Amino acid sequence: MKQRDWKLYGLWILFVEAVGALSGWLTREGAAQYEQTIVQPPLSPPGIVFPIVWGILFALMGISAARVDASPASTARTRGLAVFLVQLAFNFFWSILFFNFQAFGAALVWLAILWLLIIWMIVEFAKVDKTAAWLQVPYLLWVSFAAYLNAGVWRLN
């Protein structure tokens, strides 16, 4: 891998991890209140699991975006990266809706839109780089699990 590629990968991973870290920092008080007061559905993992899983998923997302960005310029590449940025923004704001505002129903609708955006991103990434698309599958699965948890919290609270 060329030096420029390493920098590109590093920048994308750093960017995506920073978005996740900022979201986590902005929702830390809401998340702490959530842990103490909200009835959670069965299969809810302990709180420590979430930053570990999200850290890994954000790294995979950054690698995936870097792979697409490193590919030759094309409409599919531009569209894929645009959808990537839109879904990342949706990911960022879901935490604020869910933890800070505890708007569980709205957060579930938001999460459904995020899920569709992830599917769209995977489809667009597959046109450019199949590996980049496959790197998004764990993220899609985790967001699917998050939808179950979100729906359970909404129902129970």
C-alpha positions in Angstrom: 0.0 0.0 0.0 1.3 3.4 -0.9 2.0 6.1 1.7 -0.8 8.2 0.4 -3.2 5.3 0.8 -2.2 4.9 4.5 -2.9 8.6 5.1 -6.3 8.3 3.3 -7.2 5.3 5.5 -6.0 7.0 8.6 -8.0 10.2 7.8 -11.2 8.3 7.1 -10.9 6.1 10.3 -10.0 9.2 12.4 -13.0 11.1 11.0 -15.5 8.4 11.5 -14.2 7.6 15.0 -14.3 11.3 15.9 -18.0 11.5 14.8 -18.7 8.5 17.1 -16.7 9.9 19.9 -18.4 13.3 19.7 -21.8 11.6 19.7 -20.8 9.5 22.7 -19.5 12.6 24.5 -22.7 14.6 23.8 -24.9 11.8 25.0 -22.9 10.7 28.1 -25.3 12.2 30.6 -28.4 10.9 28.8 -26.8 7.4 28.5 -26.0 7.4 32.2 -29.6 8.4 33.1 -30.8 5.7 30.6 -28.7 3.0 32.3 -30.3 3.9 35.7 -33.9 4.6 34.9 -35.0 2.9 31.7 -36.5 -0.6 31.6 -34.6 -2.5 29.0 -35.8 -5.4 26.8 -34.4 -9.0 27.1 -31.0 -9.5 25.4 -29.8 -6.0 26.3 -26.0 -6.2 26.7 -24.2 -4.4 29.5 -23.3 -0.8 28.8 -19.6 -1.5 28.4 -20.4 -3.5 25.2 -21.6 -0.5 23.3 -18.4 1.6 23.1 -16.4 -1.5 22.2 -18.7 -2.6 19.4 -19.2 0.9 18.1 -15.4 1.5 18.1 -14.9 -1.6 15.9 -17.8 -0.7 13.7 -16.6 2.9 13.2 -13.2 1.6 12.3 -14.7 -0.8 9.7 -16.8 2.1 8.4 -13.7 4.3 8.0 -11.8 1.5 6.2 -14.8 0.9 3.9 -15.1 4.6 3.0 -11.4 4.9 2.4 -11.5 1.9 0.0 -14.3 3.6 -1.9 -12.5 7.0 -1.8 -9.3 5.4 -3.1 -11.1 4.0 -6.1 -11.1 5.8 -9.5 -13.4 8.8 -9.7 -16.9 7.9 -10.9 -20.6 8.7 -10.3 -21.0 5.6 -8.2 -18.0 6.6 -6.0 -19.4 10.1 -5.5 -22.9 8.8 -4.7 -21.6 6.1 -2.4 -19.6 8.6 -0.4 -22.5 11.0 -0.3 -24.8 8.3 1.1 -22.1 7.3 3.5 -21.9 10.9 4.9 -25.7 11.2 5.2 -26.0 7.8 7.0 -23.2 8.9 9.3 -25.1 12.1 10.2 -28.2 10.0 10.9 -26.1 7.7 13.1 -24.8 10.7 15.0 -28.2 12.2 15.7 -29.9 9.0 16.6 -28.0 8.9 19.9 -29.1 12.4 20.7 -32.7 11.6 20.0 -32.6 8.3 22.0 -30.4 9.2 25.0 -30.7 12.9 25.5 -34.3 13.4 24.5 -35.5 9.9 25.3 -37.8 10.2 22.3 -37.9 6.5 21.8 -40.6 6.3 19.1 -39.0 9.1 17.0 -35.6 7.4 17.5 -37.0 4.2 16.2 -38.4 5.9 13.0 -35.0 7.6 12.7 -33.2 4.2 13.1 -35.5 2.7 10.4 -34.4 5.5 8.0 -30.7 4.9 9.0 -31.2 1.2 8.3 -32.5 2.0 4.8 -29.6 4.4 4.3 -27.1 1.7 5.3 -28.7 -0.7 2.7 -28.4 2.0 0.1 -24.8 2.7 1.0 -24.0 -1.0 0.8 -25.5 -1.2 -2.7 -23.6 1.9 -3.8 -20.3 0.7 -2.3 -20.8 -2.6 -4.0 -20.7 -0.9 -7.4 -17.3 0.5 -6.6 -15.6 -2.0 -4.2 -17.2 -5.3 -3.1 -15.0 -5.5 0.0 -16.0 -2.0 1.1 -19.7 -3.1 0.8 -19.1 -6.3 2.8 -17.3 -4.3 5.6 -20.6 -2.6 6.2 -22.6 -5.8 6.9 -21.6 -6.0 10.6 -22.8 -2.4 11.0 -26.1 -3.3 9.3 -26.5 -6.3 11.7 -25.7 -4.2 14.7 -28.2 -1.5 13.7 -30.8 -4.2 13.2 -30.1 -5.4 16.8 -30.3 -1.7 17.9 -33.7 -1.5 16.3 -34.9 -4.4 18.4 -33.5 -2.8 21.5 -35.0 0.6 20.6 -38.4 -0.9 19.9 -38.2 -2.8 23.2 -37.3 0.3 25.2 -40.1 2.2 23.5 -42.6 -0.5 24.3 -41.5 -1.0 27.9 -41.2 2.7 28.8 
